[in-house]
């Protein structure tokens, strides 16, 4: 669901029931993969699912754990898509990330952080998390402005 009004009050004339059901289905999928990966590989720094249509990206799931060489997925993300302006659509070669609900993000990443901090003290995850949260706030604000212009 890509509507700031829906996230504020839980309803919007532009959001259909099927969109809400699709988001719930995706959130369930995301949570299941996140939990399984976390149990097998340890703390998850970040997890992304591509919403692209190209054969080499469609449905790909990228999971960043402490041992991965990738330190930041932002360079692989399509900035034009985040602004709602990608002209290449689903066939873009940069990642178009499928968003999860705010509630699920909070639940999964706070849960992961609590587990990590309880086992080894507060680590460098906090500053990376704050920078990610700032980036996400900026993206939400851009979407809100875009939604406001559409309505």
PAVEXFI-800260 format. One record per residue (C-alpha): residue number from 1; residue in three letters; x, y, z. Coordinates in nm, 2 decimals. Last residue first. Example, Ala and Ser with C-alpha at 12.3 -4.5 7.8 and 13.67 -1.06 7.14 Angstrom:
residues 2
  seq  type       u       v       w
    2   SER    1.37   -0.11    0.71
    1   ALA    1.23   -0.45    0.78
//
This chain:
residues 151
  seq  type       u       v       w
  151   UNK   -0.49    1.36   -0.44
  150   UNK   -0.19    1.31   -0.67
  149   UNK    0.01    1.60   -0.52
  148   UNK   -0.05    1.47   -0.17
  147   UNK    0.06    1.13   -0.27
  146   UNK    0.39    1.27   -0.41
  145   UNK    0.45    1.47   -0.10
  144   UNK    0.37    1.17    0.12
  143   UNK    0.60    0.95   -0.09
  142   UNK    0.89    1.20   -0.05
  141   UNK    0.82    1.21    0.32
  140   UNK    0.83    0.83    0.34
  139   UNK    1.16    0.83    0.16
  138   UNK    1.31    1.08    0.40
  137   UNK    1.19    0.88    0.69
  136   UNK    1.34    0.57    0.54
  135   UNK    1.68    0.75    0.50
  134   UNK    1.67    0.87    0.86
  133   UNK    1.58    0.51    0.98
  132   UNK    1.87    0.37    0.78
  131   UNK    2.11    0.63    0.94
  130   UNK    1.97    0.54    1.28
  129   UNK    2.01    0.17    1.22
  128   UNK    2.37    0.22    1.11
  127   UNK    2.44    0.41    1.43
  126   UNK    2.28    0.15    1.65
  125   UNK    2.43   -0.15    1.47
  124   UNK    2.78   -0.05    1.60
  123   UNK    2.73   -0.25    1.91
  122   UNK    2.53   -0.24    2.23
  121   UNK    2.62   -0.54    2.45
  120   UNK    2.69   -0.89    2.32
  119   UNK    2.40   -1.12    2.39
  118   UNK    2.13   -0.88    2.50
  117   UNK    2.22   -0.63    2.23
  116   UNK    2.18   -0.88    1.96
  115   UNK    1.85   -1.02    2.08
  114   UNK    1.71   -0.66    2.13
  113   UNK    1.83   -0.56    1.78
  112   UNK    1.66   -0.85    1.62
  111   UNK    1.34   -0.79    1.80
  110   UNK    1.36   -0.41    1.71
  109   UNK    1.43   -0.51    1.35
  108   UNK    1.14   -0.75    1.32
  107   UNK    0.87   -0.56    1.51
  106   UNK    0.95   -0.21    1.38
  105   UNK    0.96   -0.33    1.02
  104   UNK    0.64   -0.53    1.07
  103   UNK    0.46   -0.22    1.20
  102   UNK    0.59    0.00    0.92
  101   UNK    0.45   -0.23    0.66
  100   UNK    0.69   -0.39    0.42
   99   UNK    0.81   -0.21    0.11
   98   UNK    0.90   -0.38   -0.22
   97   UNK    1.24   -0.25   -0.32
   96   UNK    1.30   -0.14   -0.68
   95   UNK    1.67   -0.25   -0.72
   94   UNK    1.86   -0.10   -1.01
   93   UNK    1.86   -0.27   -1.35
   92   UNK    1.52   -0.12   -1.44
   91   UNK    1.28   -0.36   -1.61
   90   UNK    1.00   -0.29   -1.36
   89   UNK    0.96    0.07   -1.48
   88   UNK    1.24    0.22   -1.69
   87   UNK    1.11    0.57   -1.65
   86   UNK    1.17    0.58   -1.28
   85   UNK    1.00    0.89   -1.13
   84   UNK    0.82    0.78   -0.81
   83   UNK    1.10    0.94   -0.59
   82   UNK    1.21    0.59   -0.47
   81   UNK    1.19    0.47   -0.83
   80   UNK    1.43    0.75   -0.94
   79   UNK    1.67    0.66   -0.66
   78   UNK    1.69    0.31   -0.79
   77   UNK    1.86    0.10   -0.52
   76   UNK    2.20   -0.06   -0.56
   75   UNK    2.38    0.22   -0.38
   74   UNK    2.13    0.20   -0.10
   73   UNK    2.22   -0.16   -0.03
   72   UNK    2.49   -0.07    0.22
   71   UNK    2.78   -0.27    0.37
   70   UNK    2.79   -0.56    0.12
   69   UNK    3.08   -0.79    0.22
   68   UNK    2.85   -1.01    0.41
   67   UNK    2.96   -1.15    0.76
   66   UNK    2.74   -0.93    0.97
   65   UNK    2.42   -1.03    0.79
   64   UNK    2.26   -0.86    0.49
   63   UNK    1.98   -1.04    0.32
   62   UNK    1.88   -0.98   -0.04
   61   UNK    1.56   -1.15   -0.17
   60   UNK    1.51   -1.17   -0.54
   59   UNK    1.15   -1.16   -0.66
   58   UNK    1.23   -1.05   -1.01
   57   UNK    1.59   -0.94   -1.03
   56   UNK    1.77   -1.13   -1.31
   55   UNK    1.45   -1.20   -1.50
   54   UNK    1.35   -0.83   -1.51
   53   UNK    1.02   -0.76   -1.34
   52   UNK    1.14   -0.55   -1.04
   51   UNK    0.98   -0.56   -0.70
   50   UNK    1.30   -0.67   -0.53
   49   UNK    1.29   -0.79   -0.17
   48   UNK    1.52   -0.64    0.09
   47   UNK    1.66   -0.75    0.42
   46   UNK    1.89   -0.55    0.65
   45   UNK    2.13   -0.60    0.94
   44   UNK    2.01   -0.95    1.01
   43   UNK    2.15   -1.10    1.32
   42   UNK    2.24   -1.47    1.30
   41   UNK    2.27   -1.70    1.00
   40   UNK    2.02   -1.99    1.05
   39   UNK    1.77   -1.83    1.30
   38   UNK    1.80   -1.49    1.13
   37   UNK    1.73   -1.65    0.79
   36   UNK    1.43   -1.83    0.92
   35   UNK    1.29   -1.52    1.10
   34   UNK    1.34   -1.30    0.79
   33   UNK    1.20   -1.55    0.55
   32   UNK    0.88   -1.59    0.76
   31   UNK    0.85   -1.22    0.82
   30   UNK    0.88   -1.13    0.45
   29   UNK    0.62   -1.39    0.35
   28   UNK    0.37   -1.26    0.61
   27   UNK    0.44   -0.90    0.51
   26   UNK    0.38   -1.00    0.15
   25   UNK    0.04   -1.16    0.23
   24   UNK   -0.06   -0.86    0.44
   23   UNK    0.04   -0.62    0.16
   22   UNK   -0.17   -0.83   -0.09
   21   UNK   -0.47   -0.82    0.15
   20   UNK   -0.44   -0.44    0.18
   19   UNK   -0.42   -0.41   -0.20
   18   UNK   -0.71   -0.64   -0.24
   17   UNK   -0.92   -0.42    0.00
   16   UNK   -0.86   -0.13   -0.23
   15   UNK   -0.66    0.19   -0.16
   14   UNK   -0.77    0.51   -0.33
   13   UNK   -1.06    0.59   -0.10
   12   UNK   -0.81    0.57    0.19
   11   UNK   -0.83    0.39    0.53
   10   UNK   -0.61    0.30    0.82
    9   UNK   -0.58    0.65    0.96
    8   UNK   -0.22    0.76    0.92
    7   UNK   -0.09    0.46    0.71
    6   UNK   -0.38    0.49    0.47
    5   UNK   -0.34    0.86    0.44
    4   UNK    0.03    0.82    0.34
    3   UNK   -0.07    0.59    0.05
    2   UNK    0.15    0.33   -0.11
    1   UNK    0.00    0.00    0.00
//
